[in-house]
Amino acid sequence: DVIPNIGEGAISLDREGKILFMNRTAEYLTGWSLSEVQGEYGEKVLRFSTNKGENIRAMESDRLRYIPSLLTRNDGSRIQVAFRVSAVRDEKGFIVGSIIMLSEITALSISEKENPKWKKSFNPKED
């Protein structure tokens, strides 16, 4: 019962890239409900792009760091998120799927723009 209620969006995909599960936060961030997309390919829900409009394929990124991007929601609106993709392996080490974690960063980005001192408080070397 922990994953459905965490504050980050969590989406699990099978080895073919089809959606197995989305928690409530992922439903909110993407604008899709699990019942609408379960069994569909992740690309239907995970439409990431850069500020310049270049597409980012989540499934091709195996980095463990969060990647900032724009997520196009079901209604066509876009929000700023950071996502991370982690492979799910079986007991023999074979990849059997992936977990994608999403965090909304729109509010953080707005805060940085509205209050430049906020950023300096986390980077005191910039003084």
C-alpha positions as CSV (number, residue, x, y, z in Angstrom):
1,D,0.0,0.0,0.0
2,V,3.0,2.3,0.1
3,I,3.6,2.9,-3.7
4,P,0.0,3.9,-4.4
5,N,0.2,6.7,-1.8
6,I,3.7,8.1,-2.3
7,G,4.1,11.8,-3.4
8,E,6.0,10.9,-6.6
9,G,4.4,9.5,-9.7
10,A,5.3,5.8,-10.1
11,I,4.6,3.9,-13.4
12,S,5.7,0.3,-13.9
13,L,6.1,-1.1,-17.4
14,D,6.6,-4.7,-18.6
15,R,9.6,-5.8,-20.8
16,E,7.6,-4.7,-23.9
17,G,7.1,-1.2,-22.4
18,K,3.4,-1.7,-21.7
19,I,1.9,-0.1,-18.6
20,L,1.2,-2.5,-15.7
21,F,0.6,0.0,-12.9
22,M,0.3,3.8,-12.2
23,N,-0.1,5.3,-8.7
24,R,-2.5,8.2,-8.0
25,T,0.2,10.8,-8.3
26,A,1.2,9.5,-11.8
27,E,-2.5,9.6,-12.8
28,Y,-2.7,13.2,-11.6
29,L,0.6,14.3,-13.3
30,T,-0.2,12.6,-16.7
31,G,-4.0,13.2,-16.7
32,W,-4.6,9.5,-17.5
33,S,-6.2,7.0,-15.2
34,L,-4.8,3.5,-14.8
35,S,-8.0,2.0,-16.2
36,E,-7.6,4.0,-19.4
37,V,-4.0,3.0,-20.1
38,Q,-3.3,-0.3,-18.4
39,G,-1.8,-2.6,-21.1
40,E,-1.1,0.3,-23.5
41,Y,2.5,1.3,-24.4
42,G,4.1,3.8,-22.1
43,E,4.7,6.3,-25.0
44,K,0.9,7.0,-24.8
45,V,1.3,8.4,-21.3
46,L,5.0,9.4,-21.1
47,R,5.3,12.1,-23.7
48,F,8.4,13.9,-22.5
49,S,10.1,16.8,-24.4
50,T,12.7,19.5,-23.8
51,N,11.9,23.2,-23.6
52,K,12.9,23.3,-27.3
53,G,10.2,20.7,-28.2
54,E,12.6,17.8,-28.7
55,N,11.2,14.5,-27.7
56,I,12.8,12.5,-24.9
57,R,12.2,8.8,-24.8
58,A,11.9,7.6,-21.2
59,M,12.6,4.0,-22.1
60,E,15.9,4.8,-23.7
61,S,17.3,6.5,-20.6
62,D,18.9,4.1,-18.1
63,R,20.4,6.9,-15.9
64,L,19.6,6.9,-12.3
65,R,19.5,10.7,-12.0
66,Y,16.4,12.7,-12.5
67,I,16.0,14.2,-16.0
68,P,14.1,17.6,-16.2
69,S,11.6,17.7,-19.0
70,L,8.1,18.8,-20.0
71,L,5.4,16.2,-19.8
72,T,2.5,16.5,-22.2
73,R,-0.7,15.5,-20.3
74,N,-3.8,13.8,-21.6
75,D,-5.5,17.2,-22.1
76,G,-2.6,18.6,-24.1
77,S,-1.3,20.9,-21.3
78,R,2.3,20.6,-20.4
79,I,3.9,20.6,-16.9
80,Q,7.6,20.6,-15.9
81,V,8.6,17.3,-14.3
82,A,11.8,15.4,-13.6
83,F,11.8,11.7,-14.3
84,R,14.0,8.7,-13.6
85,V,13.9,5.2,-15.1
86,S,15.1,2.2,-13.2
87,A,15.3,-1.3,-14.7
88,V,13.4,-4.2,-12.9
89,R,15.4,-7.4,-13.1
90,D,14.5,-11.0,-12.4
91,E,16.5,-13.4,-10.1
92,K,18.9,-14.1,-13.1
93,G,19.6,-10.4,-13.7
94,F,17.5,-10.2,-16.9
95,I,15.5,-7.0,-17.4
96,V,11.8,-7.8,-17.1
97,G,10.4,-4.3,-17.0
98,S,11.0,-0.8,-15.7
99,I,9.8,1.7,-13.1
100,I,9.5,5.4,-14.0
101,M,9.4,7.9,-11.2
102,L,8.0,11.4,-11.9
103,S,8.2,14.5,-9.7
104,E,6.5,17.7,-10.6
105,I,9.0,20.6,-10.6
106,T,6.7,23.4,-12.0
107,A,6.3,25.0,-8.6
108,L,10.0,24.8,-7.9
109,S,10.9,26.4,-11.2
110,I,8.4,29.2,-10.6
111,S,9.8,29.8,-7.2
112,E,13.4,30.1,-8.6
113,K,12.2,32.6,-11.2
114,E,10.2,34.7,-8.7
115,N,12.9,34.6,-6.0
116,P,16.5,34.4,-7.1
117,K,17.7,34.5,-3.5
118,W,16.0,31.1,-3.0
119,K,18.5,29.5,-5.4
120,K,21.5,31.2,-3.7
121,S,20.4,29.7,-0.3
122,F,21.1,26.3,-1.8
123,N,24.3,27.4,-3.5
124,P,26.2,29.6,-1.0
125,K,29.4,29.5,-3.2
126,E,27.6,31.8,-5.7
127,D,27.7,34.8,-3.4
